[in-house]
């Protein structure tokens, strides 16, 4: 699955993101609204990840979808 598919199905994918990253709130995921750069920024803020680490984690998550 690629990010365009995730973005197109964001309402459905929010739940899967919450399963993966339990500290993320519904409000935060609503603000992301399927935008990858917003998700990277949220993970940097919430988990203290570097941009590269956040992108790697998101890519790993995408591969499992």
PQR file of N, CA, C, O and H, with PARSE charges and radii, in Angstrom:
ATOM      1  N   UNK A   1       0.853  -1.167   0.000 -0.4000 1.5000
ATOM      2  CA  UNK A   1       0.000   0.000   0.000 -0.0000 2.0000
ATOM      3  C   UNK A   1       0.903   1.236   0.000  0.5500 1.7000
ATOM      4  O   UNK A   1       1.905   1.279   0.714 -0.5500 1.4000
ATOM      5  N   UNK A   2       0.546   2.226  -0.796 -0.4000 1.5000
ATOM      6  CA  UNK A   2       1.338   3.447  -0.817 -0.0000 2.0000
ATOM      7  C   UNK A   2       0.590   4.572  -0.091  0.5500 1.7000
ATOM      8  O   UNK A   2      -0.566   4.417   0.302 -0.5500 1.4000
ATOM      9  H   UNK A   2      -0.268   2.190  -1.375  0.4000 1.0000
ATOM     10  N   UNK A   3       1.277   5.699   0.076 -0.4000 1.5000
ATOM     11  CA  UNK A   3       0.680   6.757   0.886 -0.0000 2.0000
ATOM     12  C   UNK A   3      -0.554   7.349   0.217  0.5500 1.7000
ATOM     13  O   UNK A   3      -1.463   7.786   0.923 -0.5500 1.4000
ATOM     14  H   UNK A   3       2.216   5.825  -0.242  0.4000 1.0000
ATOM     15  N   UNK A   4      -0.628   7.385  -1.093 -0.4000 1.5000
ATOM     16  CA  UNK A   4      -1.830   7.887  -1.766 -0.0000 2.0000
ATOM     17  C   UNK A   4      -3.047   7.045  -1.404  0.5500 1.7000
ATOM     18  O   UNK A   4      -4.145   7.575  -1.232 -0.5500 1.4000
ATOM     19  H   UNK A   4       0.111   7.030  -1.667  0.4000 1.0000
ATOM     20  N   UNK A   5      -2.855   5.746  -1.291 -0.4000 1.5000
ATOM     21  CA  UNK A   5      -3.946   4.863  -0.885 -0.0000 2.0000
ATOM     22  C   UNK A   5      -4.323   5.109   0.571  0.5500 1.7000
ATOM     23  O   UNK A   5      -5.502   5.113   0.924 -0.5500 1.4000
ATOM     24  H   UNK A   5      -1.964   5.315  -1.431  0.4000 1.0000
ATOM     25  N   UNK A   6      -3.315   5.312   1.409 -0.4000 1.5000
ATOM     26  CA  UNK A   6      -3.573   5.609   2.828 -0.0000 2.0000
ATOM     27  C   UNK A   6      -4.377   6.895   2.936  0.5500 1.7000
ATOM     28  O   UNK A   6      -5.385   6.949   3.640 -0.5500 1.4000
ATOM     29  H   UNK A   6      -2.357   5.309   1.123  0.4000 1.0000
ATOM     30  N   UNK A   7      -3.924   7.934   2.233 -0.4000 1.5000
ATOM     31  CA  UNK A   7      -4.583   9.236   2.298 -0.0000 2.0000
ATOM     32  C   UNK A   7      -6.033   9.138   1.832  0.5500 1.7000
ATOM     33  O   UNK A   7      -6.917   9.766   2.415 -0.5500 1.4000
ATOM     34  H   UNK A   7      -3.105   7.890   1.661  0.4000 1.0000
ATOM     35  N   UNK A   8      -6.276   8.365   0.800 -0.4000 1.5000
ATOM     36  CA  UNK A   8      -7.622   8.217   0.277 -0.0000 2.0000
ATOM     37  C   UNK A   8      -8.555   7.482   1.212  0.5500 1.7000
ATOM     38  O   UNK A   8      -9.773   7.640   1.133 -0.5500 1.4000
ATOM     39  H   UNK A   8      -5.558   7.855   0.326  0.4000 1.0000
ATOM     40  N   UNK A   9      -7.996   6.686   2.090 -0.4000 1.5000
ATOM     41  CA  UNK A   9      -8.789   5.901   3.046 -0.0000 2.0000
ATOM     42  C   UNK A   9      -8.461   6.302   4.484  0.5500 1.7000
ATOM     43  O   UNK A   9      -8.510   5.467   5.387 -0.5500 1.4000
ATOM     44  H   UNK A   9      -7.006   6.558   2.154  0.4000 1.0000
ATOM     45  N   UNK A  10      -8.130   7.569   4.700 -0.4000 1.5000
ATOM     46  CA  UNK A  10      -7.614   8.006   5.997 -0.0000 2.0000
ATOM     47  C   UNK A  10      -8.558   7.704   7.142  0.5500 1.7000
ATOM     48  O   UNK A  10      -8.105   7.300   8.212 -0.5500 1.4000
ATOM     49  H   UNK A  10      -8.090   8.248   3.967  0.4000 1.0000
ATOM     50  N   UNK A  11      -9.857   7.885   6.953 -0.4000 1.5000
ATOM     51  CA  UNK A  11     -10.804   7.620   8.033 -0.0000 2.0000
ATOM     52  C   UNK A  11     -10.661   6.188   8.526  0.5500 1.7000
ATOM     53  O   UNK A  11     -10.665   5.931   9.730 -0.5500 1.4000
ATOM     54  H   UNK A  11     -10.225   8.213   6.083  0.4000 1.0000
ATOM     55  N   UNK A  12     -10.538   5.281   7.608 -0.4000 1.5000
ATOM     56  CA  UNK A  12     -10.359   3.869   7.945 -0.0000 2.0000
ATOM     57  C   UNK A  12      -8.965   3.603   8.525  0.5500 1.7000
ATOM     58  O   UNK A  12      -8.817   2.807   9.453 -0.5500 1.4000
ATOM     59  H   UNK A  12     -10.535   5.489   6.630  0.4000 1.0000
ATOM     60  N   UNK A  13      -7.957   4.266   7.981 -0.4000 1.5000
ATOM     61  CA  UNK A  13      -6.578   3.997   8.377 -0.0000 2.0000
ATOM     62  C   UNK A  13      -6.208   4.618   9.723  0.5500 1.7000
ATOM     63  O   UNK A  13      -5.235   4.197  10.348 -0.5500 1.4000
ATOM     64  H   UNK A  13      -8.077   4.913   7.228  0.4000 1.0000
ATOM     65  N   UNK A  14      -6.971   5.612  10.175 -0.4000 1.5000
ATOM     66  CA  UNK A  14      -6.687   6.231  11.478 -0.0000 2.0000
ATOM     67  C   UNK A  14      -6.679   5.187  12.586  0.5500 1.7000
ATOM     68  O   UNK A  14      -5.831   5.224  13.477 -0.5500 1.4000
ATOM     69  H   UNK A  14      -7.761   5.954   9.667  0.4000 1.0000
ATOM     70  N   UNK A  15      -7.613   4.270  12.528 -0.4000 1.5000
ATOM     71  CA  UNK A  15      -7.682   3.218  13.545 -0.0000 2.0000
ATOM     72  C   UNK A  15      -6.447   2.342  13.534  0.5500 1.7000
ATOM     73  O   UNK A  15      -5.938   1.955  14.587 -0.5500 1.4000
ATOM     74  H   UNK A  15      -8.303   4.240  11.804  0.4000 1.0000
ATOM     75  N   UNK A  16      -5.969   2.032  12.348 -0.4000 1.5000
ATOM     76  CA  UNK A  16      -4.756   1.216  12.247 -0.0000 2.0000
ATOM     77  C   UNK A  16      -3.533   1.991  12.743  0.5500 1.7000
ATOM     78  O   UNK A  16      -2.623   1.415  13.339 -0.5500 1.4000
ATOM     79  H   UNK A  16      -6.382   2.346  11.493  0.4000 1.0000
ATOM     80  N   UNK A  17      -3.523   3.287  12.494 -0.4000 1.5000
ATOM     81  CA  UNK A  17      -2.430   4.118  13.008 -0.0000 2.0000
ATOM     82  C   UNK A  17      -2.473   4.161  14.531  0.5500 1.7000
ATOM     83  O   UNK A  17      -1.429   4.111  15.182 -0.5500 1.4000
ATOM     84  H   UNK A  17      -4.263   3.755  12.011  0.4000 1.0000
ATOM     85  N   UNK A  18      -3.671   4.252  15.104 -0.4000 1.5000
ATOM     86  CA  UNK A  18      -3.809   4.258  16.563 -0.0000 2.0000
ATOM     87  C   UNK A  18      -3.328   2.938  17.163  0.5500 1.7000
ATOM     88  O   UNK A  18      -2.728   2.924  18.238 -0.5500 1.4000
ATOM     89  H   UNK A  18      -4.519   4.292  14.576  0.4000 1.0000
ATOM     90  N   UNK A  19      -3.593   1.825  16.463 -0.4000 1.5000
ATOM     91  CA  UNK A  19      -3.111   0.525  16.937 -0.0000 2.0000
ATOM     92  C   UNK A  19      -1.588   0.501  16.971  0.5500 1.7000
ATOM     93  O   UNK A  19      -0.989  -0.044  17.899 -0.5500 1.4000
ATOM     94  H   UNK A  19      -4.080   1.837  15.590  0.4000 1.0000
ATOM     95  N   UNK A  20      -0.969   1.091  15.964 -0.4000 1.5000
ATOM     96  CA  UNK A  20       0.490   1.084  15.852 -0.0000 2.0000
ATOM     97  C   UNK A  20       1.124   2.066  16.823  0.5500 1.7000
ATOM     98  O   UNK A  20       2.106   1.738  17.490 -0.5500 1.4000
ATOM     99  H   UNK A  20      -1.455   1.534  15.210  0.4000 1.0000
ATOM    100  N   UNK A  21       0.569   3.268  16.904 -0.4000 1.5000
ATOM    101  CA  UNK A  21       1.119   4.326  17.745 -0.0000 2.0000
ATOM    102  C   UNK A  21       0.040   4.769  18.723  0.5500 1.7000
ATOM    103  O   UNK A  21      -0.671   5.745  18.485 -0.5500 1.4000
ATOM    104  H   UNK A  21      -0.229   3.534  16.363  0.4000 1.0000
ATOM    105  N   UNK A  22      -0.070   4.046  19.815 -0.4000 1.5000
ATOM    106  CA  UNK A  22      -1.149   4.235  20.781 -0.0000 2.0000
ATOM    107  C   UNK A  22      -1.184   5.582  21.470  0.5500 1.7000
ATOM    108  O   UNK A  22      -2.218   5.960  22.022 -0.5500 1.4000
ATOM    109  H   UNK A  22       0.507   3.253  20.009  0.4000 1.0000
ATOM    110  N   UNK A  23      -0.083   6.318  21.455 -0.4000 1.5000
ATOM    111  CA  UNK A  23      -0.070   7.626  22.108 -0.0000 2.0000
ATOM    112  C   UNK A  23      -0.709   8.718  21.262  0.5500 1.7000
ATOM    113  O   UNK A  23      -0.959   9.815  21.762 -0.5500 1.4000
ATOM    114  H   UNK A  23       0.757   6.011  21.007  0.4000 1.0000
ATOM    115  N   UNK A  24      -0.976   8.439  19.997 -0.4000 1.5000
ATOM    116  CA  UNK A  24      -1.586   9.437  19.127 -0.0000 2.0000
ATOM    117  C   UNK A  24      -3.082   9.511  19.412  0.5500 1.7000
ATOM    118  O   UNK A  24      -3.749   8.485  19.553 -0.5500 1.4000
ATOM    119  H   UNK A  24      -0.773   7.548  19.591  0.4000 1.0000
ATOM    120  N   UNK A  25      -3.594  10.716  19.493 -0.4000 1.5000
ATOM    121  CA  UNK A  25      -5.010  10.901  19.782 -0.0000 2.0000
ATOM    122  C   UNK A  25      -5.804  11.012  18.485  0.5500 1.7000
ATOM    123  O   UNK A  25      -5.247  11.262  17.416 -0.5500 1.4000
ATOM    124  H   UNK A  25      -3.052  11.549  19.378  0.4000 1.0000
ATOM    125  N   UNK A  26      -7.108  10.823  18.603 -0.4000 1.5000
ATOM    126  CA  UNK A  26      -7.976  10.974  17.439 -0.0000 2.0000
ATOM    127  C   UNK A  26      -7.895  12.396  16.884  0.5500 1.7000
ATOM    128  O   UNK A  26      -7.885  12.591  15.669 -0.5500 1.4000
ATOM    129  H   UNK A  26      -7.561  10.620  19.471  0.4000 1.0000
ATOM    130  N   UNK A  27      -7.838  13.385  17.774 -0.4000 1.5000
ATOM    131  CA  UNK A  27      -7.740  14.779  17.320 -0.0000 2.0000
ATOM    132  C   UNK A  27      -6.457  15.007  16.526  0.5500 1.7000
ATOM    133  O   UNK A  27      -6.472  15.683  15.498 -0.5500 1.4000
ATOM    134  H   UNK A  27      -7.846  13.226  18.762  0.4000 1.0000
ATOM    135  N   UNK A  28      -5.347  14.444  17.003 -0.4000 1.5000
ATOM    136  CA  UNK A  28      -4.077  14.599  16.289 -0.0000 2.0000
ATOM    137  C   UNK A  28      -4.154  13.941  14.914  0.5500 1.7000
ATOM    138  O   UNK A  28      -3.696  14.504  13.920 -0.5500 1.4000
ATOM    139  H   UNK A  28      -5.335  13.895  17.839  0.4000 1.0000
ATOM    140  N   UNK A  29      -4.729  12.758  14.868 -0.4000 1.5000
ATOM    141  CA  UNK A  29      -4.843  12.054  13.595 -0.0000 2.0000
ATOM    142  C   UNK A  29      -5.827  12.755  12.661  0.5500 1.7000
ATOM    143  O   UNK A  29      -5.655  12.719  11.443 -0.5500 1.4000
ATOM    144  H   UNK A  29      -5.102  12.301  15.676  0.4000 1.0000
ATOM    145  N   UNK A  30      -6.851  13.390  13.218 -0.4000 1.5000
ATOM    146  CA  UNK A  30      -7.761  14.181  12.385 -0.0000 2.0000
ATOM    147  C   UNK A  30      -7.022  15.355  11.758  0.5500 1.7000
ATOM    148  O   UNK A  30      -7.262  15.690  10.598 -0.5500 1.4000
ATOM    149  H   UNK A  30      -6.991  13.419  14.207  0.4000 1.0000
ATOM    150  N   UNK A  31      -6.128  15.979  12.512 -0.4000 1.5000
ATOM    151  CA  UNK A  31      -5.347  17.105  11.981 -0.0000 2.0000
ATOM    152  C   UNK A  31      -4.388  16.646  10.883  0.5500 1.7000
ATOM    153  O   UNK A  31      -4.125  17.392   9.939 -0.5500 1.4000
ATOM    154  H   UNK A  31      -5.933  15.707  13.455  0.4000 1.0000
ATOM    155  N   UNK A  32      -3.874  15.443  10.998 -0.4000 1.5000
ATOM    156  CA  UNK A  32      -2.989  14.898   9.961 -0.0000 2.0000
ATOM    157  C   UNK A  32      -3.756  14.775   8.643  0.5500 1.7000
ATOM    158  O   UNK A  32      -3.222  15.071   7.574 -0.5500 1.4000
ATOM    159  H   UNK A  32      -4.088  14.837  11.764  0.4000 1.0000
ATOM    160  N   UNK A  33      -4.992  14.343   8.730 -0.4000 1.5000
ATOM    161  CA  UNK A  33      -5.906  14.265   7.582 -0.0000 2.0000
ATOM    162  C   UNK A  33      -5.290  13.553   6.374  0.5500 1.7000
ATOM    163  O   UNK A  33      -5.550  13.928   5.231 -0.5500 1.4000
ATOM    164  H   UNK A  33      -5.426  14.103   9.598  0.4000 1.0000
ATOM    165  N   UNK A  34      -4.480  12.535   6.627 -0.4000 1.5000
ATOM    166  CA  UNK A  34      -3.923  11.740   5.539 -0.0000 2.0000
ATOM    167  C   UNK A  34      -2.697  12.326   4.870  0.5500 1.7000
ATOM    168  O   UNK A  34      -2.235  11.797   3.859 -0.5500 1.4000
ATOM    169  H   UNK A  34      -4.269  12.230   7.555  0.4000 1.0000
ATOM    170  N   UNK A  35      -2.164  13.400   5.408 -0.4000 1.5000
ATOM    171  CA  UNK A  35      -0.983  14.033   4.819 -0.0000 2.0000
ATOM    172  C   UNK A  35       0.276  13.450   5.449  0.5500 1.7000
ATOM    173  O   UNK A  35       0.469  13.532   6.662 -0.5500 1.4000
ATOM    174  H   UNK A  35      -2.539  13.830   6.229  0.4000 1.0000
ATOM    175  N   UNK A  36       1.117  12.872   4.629 -0.4000 1.5000
ATOM    176  CA  UNK A  36       2.326  12.203   5.121 -0.0000 2.0000
ATOM    177  C   UNK A  36       3.246  13.159   5.874  0.5500 1.7000
ATOM    178  O   UNK A  36       3.746  12.814   6.944 -0.5500 1.4000
ATOM    179  H   UNK A  36       0.960  12.805   3.644  0.4000 1.0000
ATOM    180  N   UNK A  37       3.477  14.355   5.333 -0.4000 1.5000
ATOM    181  CA  UNK A  37       4.381  15.289   6.004 -0.0000 2.0000
ATOM    182  C   UNK A  37       3.846  15.697   7.373  0.5500 1.7000
ATOM    183  O   UNK A  37       4.622  15.935   8.298 -0.5500 1.4000
ATOM    184  H   UNK A  37       3.070  14.636   4.464  0.4000 1.0000
ATOM    185  N   UNK A  38       2.527  15.779   7.505 -0.4000 1.5000
ATOM    186  CA  UNK A  38       1.929  16.088   8.799 -0.0000 2.0000
ATOM    187  C   UNK A  38       2.123  14.923   9.774  0.5500 1.7000
ATOM    188  O   UNK A  38       2.359  15.133  10.964 -0.5500 1.4000
ATOM    189  H   UNK A  38       1.896  15.586   6.754  0.4000 1.0000
ATOM    190  N   UNK A  39       2.022  13.712   9.264 -0.4000 1.5000
ATOM    191  CA  UNK A  39       2.225  12.522  10.106 -0.0000 2.0000
ATOM    192  C   UNK A  39       3.671  12.456  10.583  0.5500 1.7000
ATOM    193  O   UNK A  39       3.929  12.139  11.744 -0.5500 1.4000
ATOM    194  H   UNK A  39       1.830  13.542   8.298  0.4000 1.0000
ATOM    195  N   UNK A  40       4.609  12.753   9.697 -0.4000 1.5000
ATOM    196  CA  UNK A  40       6.024  12.769  10.081 -0.0000 2.0000
ATOM    197  C   UNK A  40       6.247  13.806  11.185  0.5500 1.7000
ATOM    198  O   UNK A  40       6.909  13.520  12.183 -0.5500 1.4000
ATOM    199  H   UNK A  40       4.400  13.011   8.754  0.4000 1.0000
ATOM    200  N   UNK A  41       5.700  14.995  11.007 -0.4000 1.5000
ATOM    201  CA  UNK A  41       5.850  16.046  12.010 -0.0000 2.0000
ATOM    202  C   UNK A  41       5.223  15.672  13.335  0.5500 1.7000
ATOM    203  O   UNK A  41       5.786  15.960  14.391 -0.5500 1.4000
ATOM    204  H   UNK A  41       5.163  15.227  10.196  0.4000 1.0000
ATOM    205  N   UNK A  42       4.077  15.042  13.295 -0.4000 1.5000
ATOM    206  CA  UNK A  42       3.413  14.603  14.528 -0.0000 2.0000
ATOM    207  C   UNK A  42       4.269  13.589  15.274  0.5500 1.7000
ATOM    208  O   UNK A  42       4.398  13.654  16.496 -0.5500 1.4000
ATOM    209  H   UNK A  42       3.620  14.808  12.437  0.4000 1.0000
ATOM    210  N   UNK A  43       4.847  12.661  14.539 -0.4000 1.5000
ATOM    211  CA  UNK A  43       5.684  11.649  15.188 -0.0000 2.0000
ATOM    212  C   UNK A  43       6.961  12.266  15.750  0.5500 1.7000
ATOM    213  O   UNK A  43       7.458  11.834  16.791 -0.5500 1.4000
ATOM    214  H   UNK A  43       4.742  12.608  13.546  0.4000 1.0000
ATOM    215  N   UNK A  44       7.483  13.264  15.069 -0.4000 1.5000
ATOM    216  CA  UNK A  44       8.662  13.952  15.599 -0.0000 2.0000
ATOM    217  C   UNK A  44       8.308  14.626  16.919  0.5500 1.7000
ATOM    218  O   UNK A  44       9.062  14.537  17.888 -0.5500 1.4000
ATOM    219  H   UNK A  44       7.079  13.614  14.225  0.4000 1.0000
ATOM    220  N   UNK A  45       7.180  15.288  16.957 -0.4000 1.5000
ATOM    221  CA  UNK A  45       6.753  16.002  18.164 -0.0000 2.0000
ATOM    222  C   UNK A  45       6.381  15.043  19.284  0.5500 1.7000
ATOM    223  O   UNK A  45       6.826  15.202  20.421 -0.5500 1.4000
ATOM    224  H   UNK A  45       6.567  15.360  16.171  0.4000 1.0000
ATOM    225  N   UNK A  46       5.569  14.052  18.961 -0.4000 1.5000
ATOM    226  CA  UNK A  46       5.012  13.163  19.983 -0.0000 2.0000
ATOM    227  C   UNK A  46       6.043  12.180  20.543  0.5500 1.7000
ATOM    228  O   UNK A  46       6.048  11.895  21.741 -0.5500 1.4000
ATOM    229  H   UNK A  46       5.208  13.922  18.037  0.4000 1.0000
ATOM    230  N   UNK A  47       6.912  11.666  19.677 -0.4000 1.5000
ATOM    231  CA  UNK A  47       7.846  10.623  20.094 -0.0000 2.0000
ATOM    232  C   UNK A  47       9.303  11.081  20.132  0.5500 1.7000
ATOM    233  O   UNK A  47      10.180  10.323  20.547 -0.5500 1.4000
ATOM    234  H   UNK A  47       6.908  11.898  18.704  0.4000 1.0000
ATOM    235  N   UNK A  48       9.562  12.301  19.704 -0.4000 1.5000
ATOM    236  CA  UNK A  48      10.933  12.795  19.697 -0.0000 2.0000
ATOM    237  C   UNK A  48      11.794  12.173  18.615  0.5500 1.7000
ATOM    238  O   UNK A  48      13.021  12.178  18.708 -0.5500 1.4000
ATOM    239  H   UNK A  48       8.850  12.916  19.367  0.4000 1.0000
ATOM    240  N   UNK A  49      11.147  11.634  17.585 -0.4000 1.5000
ATOM    241  CA  UNK A  49      11.877  10.999  16.486 -0.0000 2.0000
ATOM    242  C   UNK A  49      12.525  12.060  15.599  0.5500 1.7000
ATOM    243  O   UNK A  49      12.018  13.173  15.463 -0.5500 1.4000
ATOM    244  H   UNK A  49      10.150  11.630  17.510  0.4000 1.0000
ATOM    245  N   UNK A  50      13.641  11.695  15.007 -0.4000 1.5000
ATOM    246  CA  UNK A  50      14.196  12.538  13.948 -0.0000 2.0000
ATOM    247  C   UNK A  50      13.291  12.374  12.732  0.5500 1.7000
ATOM    248  O   UNK A  50      12.483  11.447  12.679 -0.5500 1.4000
ATOM    249  H   UNK A  50      14.053  10.790  15.117  0.4000 1.0000
ATOM    250  N   UNK A  51      13.421  13.253  11.774 -0.4000 1.5000
ATOM    251  CA  UNK A  51      12.612  13.157  10.556 -0.0000 2.0000
ATOM    252  C   UNK A  51      12.846  11.815   9.872  0.5500 1.7000
ATOM    253  O   UNK A  51      11.905  11.162   9.420 -0.5500 1.4000
ATOM    254  H   UNK A  51      14.077  14.006  11.817  0.4000 1.0000
ATOM    255  N   UNK A  52      14.109  11.415   9.802 -0.4000 1.5000
ATOM    256  CA  UNK A  52      14.456  10.155   9.147 -0.0000 2.0000
ATOM    257  C   UNK A  52      13.848   8.962   9.876  0.5500 1.7000
ATOM    258  O   UNK A  52      13.332   8.043   9.239 -0.5500 1.4000
ATOM    259  H   UNK A  52      14.874  11.946  10.169  0.4000 1.0000
ATOM    260  N   UNK A  53      13.905   8.971  11.213 -0.4000 1.5000
ATOM    261  CA  UNK A  53      13.323   7.869  11.985 -0.0000 2.0000
ATOM    262  C   UNK A  53      11.809   7.809  11.808  0.5500 1.7000
ATOM    263  O   UNK A  53      11.241   6.729  11.647 -0.5500 1.4000
ATOM    264  H   UNK A  53      14.324   9.717  11.730  0.4000 1.0000
ATOM    265  N   UNK A  54      11.158   8.970  11.840 -0.4000 1.5000
ATOM    266  CA  UNK A  54       9.707   9.010  11.653 -0.0000 2.0000
ATOM    267  C   UNK A  54       9.334   8.486  10.277  0.5500 1.7000
ATOM    268  O   UNK A  54       8.386   7.712  10.144 -0.5500 1.4000
ATOM    269  H   UNK A  54      11.619   9.848  11.971  0.4000 1.0000
ATOM    270  N   UNK A  55      10.062   8.894   9.262 -0.4000 1.5000
ATOM    271  CA  UNK A  55       9.782   8.417   7.904 -0.0000 2.0000
ATOM    272  C   UNK A  55       9.997   6.916   7.793  0.5500 1.7000
ATOM    273  O   UNK A  55       9.219   6.219   7.143 -0.5500 1.4000
ATOM    274  H   UNK A  55      10.832   9.522   9.370  0.4000 1.0000
ATOM    275  N   UNK A  56      11.056   6.419   8.430 -0.4000 1.5000
ATOM    276  CA  UNK A  56      11.329   4.972   8.404 -0.0000 2.0000
ATOM    277  C   UNK A  56      10.205   4.198   9.081  0.5500 1.7000
ATOM    278  O   UNK A  56       9.765   3.168   8.570 -0.5500 1.4000
ATOM    279  H   UNK A  56      11.688   6.985   8.958  0.4000 1.0000
ATOM    280  N   UNK A  57       9.741   4.684  10.225 -0.4000 1.5000
ATOM    281  CA  UNK A  57       8.646   4.007  10.938 -0.0000 2.0000
ATOM    282  C   UNK A  57       7.371   4.000  10.108  0.5500 1.7000
ATOM    283  O   UNK A  57       6.656   2.999  10.068 -0.5500 1.4000
ATOM    284  H   UNK A  57      10.099   5.520  10.641  0.4000 1.0000
ATOM    285  N   UNK A  58       7.091   5.104   9.454 -0.4000 1.5000
ATOM    286  CA  UNK A  58       5.903   5.178   8.605 -0.0000 2.0000
ATOM    287  C   UNK A  58       6.047   4.225   7.426  0.5500 1.7000
ATOM    288  O   UNK A  58       5.094   3.528   7.075 -0.5500 1.4000
ATOM    289  H   UNK A  58       7.672   5.918   9.487  0.4000 1.0000
ATOM    290  N   UNK A  59       7.225   4.185   6.811 -0.4000 1.5000
ATOM    291  CA  UNK A  59       7.454   3.266   5.698 -0.0000 2.0000
ATOM    292  C   UNK A  59       7.295   1.814   6.135  0.5500 1.7000
ATOM    293  O   UNK A  59       6.719   1.006   5.406 -0.5500 1.4000
ATOM    294  H   UNK A  59       7.999   4.751   7.096  0.4000 1.0000
ATOM    295  N   UNK A  60       7.804   1.477   7.325 -0.4000 1.5000
ATOM    296  CA  UNK A  60       7.646   0.115   7.854 -0.0000 2.0000
ATOM    297  C   UNK A  60       6.162  -0.211   8.047  0.5500 1.7000
ATOM    298  O   UNK A  60       5.716  -1.312   7.722 -0.5500 1.4000
ATOM    299  H   UNK A  60       8.272   2.133   7.918  0.4000 1.0000
ATOM    300  N   UNK A  61       5.419   0.731   8.565 -0.4000 1.5000
ATOM    301  CA  UNK A  61       3.979   0.565   8.778 -0.0000 2.0000
ATOM    302  C   UNK A  61       3.269   0.342   7.440  0.5500 1.7000
ATOM    303  O   UNK A  61       2.398  -0.521   7.331 -0.5500 1.4000
ATOM    304  H   UNK A  61       5.781   1.625   8.828  0.4000 1.0000
ATOM    305  N   UNK A  62       3.642   1.118   6.431 -0.4000 1.5000
ATOM    306  CA  UNK A  62       3.036   0.979   5.115 -0.0000 2.0000
ATOM    307  C   UNK A  62       3.273  -0.409   4.527  0.5500 1.7000
ATOM    308  O   UNK A  62       2.376  -0.991   3.917 -0.5500 1.4000
ATOM    309  H   UNK A  62       4.350   1.819   6.519  0.4000 1.0000
ATOM    310  N   UNK A  63       4.474  -0.933   4.711 -0.4000 1.5000
ATOM    311  CA  UNK A  63       4.794  -2.266   4.184 -0.0000 2.0000
ATOM    312  C   UNK A  63       3.939  -3.346   4.829  0.5500 1.7000
ATOM    313  O   UNK A  63       3.663  -4.371   4.205 -0.5500 1.4000
ATOM    314  H   UNK A  63       5.202  -0.460   5.206  0.4000 1.0000
ATOM    315  N   UNK A  64       3.522  -3.133   6.056 -0.4000 1.5000
ATOM    316  CA  UNK A  64       2.709  -4.124   6.757 -0.0000 2.0000
ATOM    317  C   UNK A  64       1.231  -4.029   6.391  0.5500 1.7000
ATOM    318  O   UNK A  64       0.458  -4.932   6.709 -0.5500 1.4000
ATOM    319  H   UNK A  64       3.746  -2.301   6.563  0.4000 1.0000
ATOM    320  N   UNK A  65       0.840  -2.971   5.743 -0.4000 1.5000
ATOM    321  CA  UNK A  65      -0.570  -2.776   5.375 -0.0000 2.0000
ATOM    322  C   UNK A  65      -0.937  -3.640   4.208  0.5500 1.7000
ATOM    323  O   UNK A  65      -2.082  -3.613   3.756 -0.5500 1.4000
ATOM    324  H   UNK A  65       1.468  -2.237   5.485  0.4000 1.0000
TER
END
